[in-house]
Amino acid sequence: MYGLPRRVQDLIDELSRLPGIGPKSAERLAFYLLRSDPARREKLGTSISLLREGIVACERCCNLAEATPCELCSDPSRDQETLLVVEEPLDLVAIEKSGYRGLYHVLGGAISPVEGIGPDQLFMNELFRRLEREAIAELILATNPNLEGEATAMYIARELAGCEFRISRLAHGLPMGADLEYADQVTLSRALEGRRSFSAS
Amino acid sequence: MYGLPRRVQDLIDELSRLPGIGPKSAERLAFYLLRSDPARREKLGTSISLLREGIVACERCCNLAEATPCELCSDPSRDQETLLVVEEPLDLVAIEKSGYRGLYHVLGGAISPVEGIGPDQLFMNELFRRLEREAIAELILATNPNLEGEATAMYIARELAGCEFRISRLAHGLPMGADLEYADQVTLSRALEGRRSFSAS
């Protein structure tokens, strides 16, 4: 494009290749960065360039970490008998915010035949080997409540049929603050199935 | 936040400070970058860090440029008698795409008493000095059709009252592809005022 310095144009092109950022947002971001403090630009730039430096997969939970075993795995104050399985590191962060204080295992995705992702492309064997070694009382399957997540949970439960520990799945139901009127059929029927006794205490 | 490596968390924090990027988009972007090609990360990072290196304001049109006078100002094939005034470099890019082939002047913003921006904070004197030196036949005021842009156009027109050259303003009216039913009153009345004779040729 004629009219902008090459460097600015290059940045706009790079930014607009990121997911969720269109050409207009990329332009706005580039001009915002042009006007911002050089130290901030430097910090953001370096953060991106060096993003993967020193980041490893934890050998125990397979999460992204700075050391292996990671901070969460090497924290003895956490409940060592409960293991919660998630698809991605961000799912772990979300669960961690909810107040869960047990162990984790990050699969690195979900089984998806359409995208060619089978158990071998995930940290699935790492999970099974771990379950042989560690004395777990409960395995919580916290994969996403969608087709791929359900299939993954189903696969794990089947592979572990007859195991000593309890296997559970996160409850399905109405999200807090939701409107019954707009809830979808499947969610409502799951919420009904999973109804719990209730009393004013 | 516990559960993510410091470096990843830092990047998420930095990204979520950018305009239009919330914490969730920042997380998604950071994980996208984690998974992407190291060369691409390096390129984007360097583009941001070195964004302003070698970028100057053109002494003639005040646009961002790699050299002064800039490519546009030093192109003798452009109409040297028409000067178009815009607020920002991106406005110039938009006009350039429309096929305009005259000269430009970038003000660097618009007059806005609310934000404390007066003519002195803009490249306004540069414009007036330029108009004394250069033999212009028409000055097109292409500031934005909003309060600040109109005020800026008005200010320039007043300062130049009695000048030899023609002063014009971009037409207001219905945008192409618009729906009359949904057009606002002001736009419609401007479109009526600016109506042009029409014949099937």
Interface residues (C-beta under 8 A of the other chain):
Chain A: M1 Y2 G3 L4 P5 R6 R7 V8 D10 L11 E14 L15 L18 P19 G20 S25 E27 R28 L29 A30 F31 Y32 L33 L34 P38 R40 R41 E42 K43 L44 G45 T46 S47 I48 S49 L50 L51 R52 E53 G54 I55 N63 L64 A65 E66 E71 L72 E88 P89 L90 L92 V93 E96 K97
Chain B: M1 Y2 G3 L4 P5 R6 R7 V8 D10 L11 E14 L15 L18 P19 G20 S25 E27 R28 L29 A30 F31 Y32 L33 L34 P38 R40 R41 E42 K43 L44 G45 T46 S47 I48 S49 L50 L51 R52 E53 G54 I55 N63 L64 A65 E66 E71 L72 E88 P89 L90 L92 V93 E96 K97
